[in-house]
Amino acid sequence: MISLVIADDHPLFRSALAGALRAEIEGIVIVESHDLDSTLQCLGNVNDLDLLLLDLNMPGSGDLYGLVRIRKDFPDVPVAVISGSEDSTMVAKVIDAGALGFIPKTSEPATYVRAIHAILAGDIWLPEDLRQAVANQPKPDLSMQNKVAELTPQQYKVLCYLHEGLLNKQIAYELSISEATVKAHITAIFRKLEINNRTQAVLVASDLKLHMTSV
């Protein structure tokens, strides 16, 4: 029996993919999540999970942040990225960040099944037409994504609010904490990201496309 999580913020896509996989793989167990927070919760609650199908662009993920965070917190969970983009540079990054496969969202159900079985057998699965292009990509620098993954959830939220241009007083209000606590979080963010000021923090968040998880 195969157990997997489909993490995507589009309910119609999740429902369609789950239905197709149930029709193709007998006895498969599927749990759905819609953003990074709910995905992390699923991974913490589901025992003996075989595979996570992860959308890179769901709320809270921010480019590669979600993948890097999941690989850090749950290193034993195999991850395959699903995406509407088939850019070889991006695919090379997700594989280098620890994903065991990349499946275009437009793939037929039979392709998903082949990819899932290949990954569960220990292989890295890529579409045939992307393999050479991905192999030719230079090794990406994921150092900043790894640093951001070291932030606590509260520090990550503060970083996102800095990106949105909020003042310390406004961040304190949004998070129901004191301004002193906000300042402590900002100091910790600067230390962990090895930066010196708010402008640099905003640039990091912008470069990595970081954003808050939807409520």
Secondary structure as UniProt FT lines:
FT   STRAND          3..7
FT   HELIX           11..24
FT   TURN            26..27
FT   STRAND          29..33
FT   HELIX           36..45
FT   STRAND          51..55
FT   TURN            56..57
FT   TURN            59..64
FT   HELIX           65..73
FT   TURN            75..76
FT   STRAND          79..83
FT   HELIX           88..96
FT   TURN            97..98
FT   STRAND          101..104
FT   TURN            105..106
FT   HELIX           109..120
FT   TURN            121..122
FT   HELIX           128..135
FT   HELIX           143..148
FT   TURN            149..150
FT   HELIX           153..163
FT   TURN            164..165
FT   HELIX           168..175
FT   HELIX           179..193
FT   HELIX           198..207
FT   TURN            208..209
//
